[in-house]
Amino acid sequence: MANAAMKPVAGLLLVLNFCMYLIVAAIGGWAINHAINYGFFIGSGLELPAHFSPIYFPMGNAATGFFVIFAVIASVVGMAAALAGFHHVRAWSHESMPAAASSGFIAWLLTLLAMGLAVKEIDLHGRNARLITMEAFTIILSATQLFYILAIHGGN
């Protein structure tokens, strides 16, 4: 590729993004597990309440369930995109760039969706420290993933 100076930048951003996506997935996994263990239970023969939501999380606010689900999906796709990115940084060729760029772009779009829900969750207040950490990492990831995409395109 024409600009090999961008290779270390892309590699650094890849490692950073992979670690941050891993942290978001771990905290999101905890939140989902907590919601399953301590969420709403209904006994046999009873009816669901009128305003029951299947995405109920006992911590956080009304946006928490949607944010956690989309953040976990975005982090799994982001980690998969990082694996394609590792191959591209190792090879640094025109043949490996489309897979890294397209998967990175899809991960970035999903991260932007999760970031929008994180902003909504911040606006509604009432979260614990783990959710605040997950929100912060998601917002930071929306920028670093964009910089990674620009770095691999800048090396073209």
N, C-alpha and C positions, 0 to 999 in steps of 0.2 A: 504494500500500500504506500501511497505517496508520502504521508506524514507519519513517520514512526515515532515522533516526539509525543504524540497523544497516547501511545500505548501504555506508559506508566500511569498516566492520569486515569485512563479507563480501568486499568487494573486496580488502582487504589479505590476508585468509586465502586467497582464491583465487589471488592471485599467488604467495604463499608456498608453497601446496600444489602449484601447477603446477611451480614451480622444483624443489621437493623430489622430486616424482614424476619429473621429467626426470632428475635426478641418479640416482635409484634405477634407472631404466630404463637409463641409460648404464652404470652399474657392473654391473648384471645382464647387459647385452649383452656387456660385456667378459668376465664370468665364463662365459657360455655359449660365447662364441668360444674362450676359453682351454680349456674342457672339450672342445670339438670338436677343436681342434688338438693338444692334449696328453693327451687321455684315452686310454682303453683301445683298442688296435688288435689285431685278430686277422687272421692271414693266411688265404689261401684254403685250404680243406681241413682247417682246424683247428676244433675244437669250442670252444664257450664254456665257461668254468669254471663249476662248480656254483653258486657264489655271485655270479655276475655281475649287476650292476645297470645298467640302461640309463641311469639318472640318476647316473652316476659323475662326480664332479668331482675333479680331481687336487689341488685345494687345499681346505682346510676339513675338515669331518668328515662323518659319515653323514647329517646333516640338511641339508647345504649344497645338494645338488641340488634337493631339494624346496623349500627356502627361496627359492633363486634363481628357479626357475620361477614360483612363486606370487607373488613380489615383482614380477617383470616383468609378469605378467598384471595384478596390482593397479595397477601404475604406469601401464600403458597405459589401463586403464579409468578411473583417476583423472585422467589428462590429458584424456580424452574428456569426463569429467564436468565438468572445469574449463572446457572450451569451452562446455558448456551453461550453466554458472554465469556465465561472462562475459556471455552473452546476457541472462541473468536480471538481473544487476547493472546492465547497461546499460538494460534496459527497466524493471525493478523493478515488475512488474505481477503480478496474480494469474494471468494466462494463462501467464506464463513460469516461474512457480515450480514446478509439478509436474514438469517435465522436469529442472530443476536439482536439486530435492529427491530425486527417485527415483534419478537417476544418481549423485548424491553419496552417497546411502545405500548403493547397490550397491558403489561404490568403497570406502566405509568398511568394509563387511563383508569385502570381499576383502583390504583392508589389515589388518584384524584377523586374518584367516587367516594372512597372511604374517607378522604380528607374532608370532603363536603359534609359528610355525616359527623365527622369529628368536630367540625366547626359548629354544627347544629347542637351537638351534645354539650359543647362548651357554653353555648348561648343559654341552654336550659339549666345549667348548674347542677349541683348535687351528685358529684362523682367521687370515687375514692382515689387513692394515690396510684393504684395500678392502672386504672382507666385514664388518669391524667397522663401517665407515662406513655401509654399506648397512643393517646391522641397526639402527644408531642412527637413521637417517633413517626407516626403516619404523616404528619404535616412536614417534618424534615425530609422524609422519604419522597414526598411529592417533588421536592426540589432536587434532591441528589439523583433521583432516577432520571429526571430531565437532563441534568448535567452529564450523566453517563451516556444518554442517547446522543447528546450533542458531541461528546468526546469521541464516540466511535464513528460518528458521521464526519467529524473534523479530521479524522485520520484517513479519510477516503481521498 
